[in-house]
Amino acid sequence: MSAARMSVSVWNALLALRNGQPADEPPGNDPLWTLYEPLARRRGGSFVVAQVGQSLDGRVATVEGDAAPISGPDGFRHLHRLRALADAVVVGAGCVAADDPRLTVREVDGPSPVRVLIDPNGRVPAEARCLSGEARTILVRAEGCDAPSPCETIHLPRGEGGRLCPRSLLAALAGHGLHHVLVEGGAATIRHFLEAGVVDRLHVSIAPIIIGSGAPGLSLSPVAHLSQALRPRCRTVDLGSDMLFDCAFDRP
Ligand SMILES: NC(=O)c1ccc[n+]([C@@H]2O[C@H](COP(=O)([O-])OP(=O)(O)OC[C@H]3O[C@@H](n4cnc5c(N)ncnc54)[C@H](OP(=O)(O)O)[C@@H]3O)[C@@H](O)[C@H]2O)c1
């Protein structure tokens, strides 16, 4: 298997689709066109991609919390392509606390998505880099959280287990014109979206590094039998420095 390389013409066609414009579609066998087209093409409904960049043994950080860089340069570029094709990128407060990410597009040409921070208790500090003015940011807080807000804020009611419902969040984002959503992590945030059955694609990007212990990339509620395990339709794409598993789910 040889690494898939992004051409300028395919990337420009994907950006055109993302902007709702007609695109000169390349031959259907271009692996990167096939990979990104579902996120890029606006079809009028919502589309959710969750992405995790992890080690061979399924970790995203050491026990000390060192999380960068796990993905190689091609895995990192893949993440930035997903950001550029999405209307919004969603992360949890834990990810902001651990990594202080900017969540902008810097590795490829394209627009930065609206940054959506799930922060039910108002613990994201005002100096967090994802609250900078370089892109629009929306905070998602629990109803009743009255911490001062430095940007646009959506309040949602707490549901089961005190969580904010991912379906309600997607509906609220749709109300802001944000339909194509990248859920970038961390593990708890991805779990809530997967268990709510609202993920269309899960991208697991694996870097050839073994950490041995530390935070897991994915962590779902336990099942007793393998028959209860999630079995998405899967294909692999060799990104170069990283191997991508592109997993498709049927939404209930
Ligand atoms: N490699 C990757 O792809 C990648 C990407 C991102 C992050 N990471 C890593 O992931 C780790 C952080 O992950 P994490 O699982 O600890 O945290 P997380 O998923 O980023 O954030 C979890 C927190 O976000 C809030 N939250 C998220 N979804 C919620 C919901 N539906 N309802 C209510 N609250 C919700 C809660 O905040 P409260 O605690 O305030 O209630 C929750 O505790 C770090 O080690 C980071 O490096 C890795």
The ligand as an SDF file (V2000), in Angstrom:
LIG
                    3D

 48 52  0  0  0  0  0  0  0  0999 V2000
   -5.0120   12.6330   20.3830 N   0  0  0  0  0  0  0  0  0  0  0  0
   -6.1780   13.2120   20.1930 C   0  0  0  0  0  0  0  0  0  0  0  0
   -6.8130   13.0370   19.1450 O   0  0  0  0  0  0  0  0  0  0  0  0
   -6.7050   14.0620   21.2690 C   0  0  0  0  0  0  0  0  0  0  0  0
   -7.6120   15.1020   20.9810 C   0  0  0  0  0  0  0  0  0  0  0  0
   -8.1130   15.8640   22.0320 C   0  0  0  0  0  0  0  0  0  0  0  0
   -7.7120   15.5860   23.3360 C   0  0  0  0  0  0  0  0  0  0  0  0
   -6.8190   14.5980   23.5640 N   0  0  0  0  0  0  0  0  0  0  0  0
   -6.4090   14.2610   24.9420 C   0  0  0  0  0  0  0  0  0  0  0  0
   -7.5770   13.9300   25.6430 O   0  0  0  0  0  0  0  0  0  0  0  0
   -7.3580   14.1870   27.0330 C   0  0  0  0  0  0  0  0  0  0  0  0
   -8.5710   14.9450   27.5460 C   0  0  0  0  0  0  0  0  0  0  0  0
   -9.6800   14.1250   27.3690 O   0  0  0  0  0  0  0  0  0  0  0  0
  -10.7520   13.9400   28.4910 P   0  0  0  0  0  0  0  0  0  0  0  0
  -11.5830   12.7560   28.1490 O   0  0  0  0  0  0  0  0  0  0  0  0
  -10.0870   13.9870   29.8150 O   0  0  0  0  0  0  0  0  0  0  0  0
  -11.5620   15.2920   28.4090 O   0  0  0  0  0  0  0  0  0  0  0  0
  -12.5170   15.9640   27.3160 P   0  0  0  0  0  0  0  0  0  0  0  0
  -13.3510   14.9700   26.6000 O   0  0  0  0  0  0  0  0  0  0  0  0
  -11.7260   16.9120   26.4950 O   0  0  0  0  0  0  0  0  0  0  0  0
  -13.3850   16.8490   28.2770 O   0  0  0  0  0  0  0  0  0  0  0  0
  -14.2590   16.2360   29.1810 C   0  0  0  0  0  0  0  0  0  0  0  0
  -14.9800   17.3170   29.9340 C   0  0  0  0  0  0  0  0  0  0  0  0
  -15.6760   18.1580   29.0100 O   0  0  0  0  0  0  0  0  0  0  0  0
  -16.9720   18.3960   29.4810 C   0  0  0  0  0  0  0  0  0  0  0  0
  -17.8980   17.6430   28.6440 N   0  0  0  0  0  0  0  0  0  0  0  0
  -17.6300   17.0730   27.4510 C   0  0  0  0  0  0  0  0  0  0  0  0
  -18.7430   16.5360   26.9230 N   0  0  0  0  0  0  0  0  0  0  0  0
  -19.7260   16.7510   27.8020 C   0  0  0  0  0  0  0  0  0  0  0  0
  -21.1170   16.4520   27.8400 C   0  0  0  0  0  0  0  0  0  0  0  0
  -21.7430   15.8060   26.8210 N   0  0  0  0  0  0  0  0  0  0  0  0
  -21.8370   16.8240   28.9190 N   0  0  0  0  0  0  0  0  0  0  0  0
  -21.2440   17.4800   29.9410 C   0  0  0  0  0  0  0  0  0  0  0  0
  -19.9370   17.8000   29.9670 N   0  0  0  0  0  0  0  0  0  0  0  0
  -19.1920   17.4580   28.9110 C   0  0  0  0  0  0  0  0  0  0  0  0
  -16.9650   17.9500   30.9430 C   0  0  0  0  0  0  0  0  0  0  0  0
  -16.4290   19.0410   31.6480 O   0  0  0  0  0  0  0  0  0  0  0  0
  -16.4630   19.1500   33.2700 P   0  0  0  0  0  0  0  0  0  0  0  0
  -15.3610   18.2450   33.7520 O   0  0  0  0  0  0  0  0  0  0  0  0
  -16.1790   20.5900   33.5580 O   0  0  0  0  0  0  0  0  0  0  0  0
  -17.8070   18.6890   33.7190 O   0  0  0  0  0  0  0  0  0  0  0  0
  -16.0110   16.7810   30.8650 C   0  0  0  0  0  0  0  0  0  0  0  0
  -15.4490   16.3690   32.0890 O   0  0  0  0  0  0  0  0  0  0  0  0
   -6.0560   14.9360   27.1340 C   0  0  0  0  0  0  0  0  0  0  0  0
   -5.0650   14.0250   27.5580 O   0  0  0  0  0  0  0  0  0  0  0  0
   -5.7840   15.3720   25.7230 C   0  0  0  0  0  0  0  0  0  0  0  0
   -4.4000   15.4420   25.4680 O   0  0  0  0  0  0  0  0  0  0  0  0
   -6.3280   13.8330   22.5780 C   0  0  0  0  0  0  0  0  0  0  0  0
  1  2  1  0
  2  3  2  0
  2  4  1  0
  4  5  1  0
  4 48  2  0
  5  6  2  0
  6  7  1  0
  7  8  2  0
  8  9  1  0
  8 48  1  0
  9 10  1  0
  9 46  1  0
 10 11  1  0
 11 12  1  0
 11 44  1  0
 12 13  1  0
 13 14  1  0
 14 15  2  0
 14 16  1  0
 14 17  1  0
 17 18  1  0
 18 19  2  0
 18 20  1  0
 18 21  1  0
 21 22  1  0
 22 23  1  0
 23 24  1  0
 23 42  1  0
 24 25  1  0
 25 26  1  0
 25 36  1  0
 26 27  1  0
 26 35  1  0
 27 28  2  0
 28 29  1  0
 29 30  1  0
 29 35  2  0
 30 31  1  0
 30 32  2  0
 32 33  1  0
 33 34  2  0
 34 35  1  0
 36 37  1  0
 36 42  1  0
 37 38  1  0
 38 39  2  0
 38 40  1  0
 38 41  1  0
 42 43  1  0
 44 45  1  0
 44 46  1  0
 46 47  1  0
M  CHG  2   8   1  16  -1
M  END
$$$$
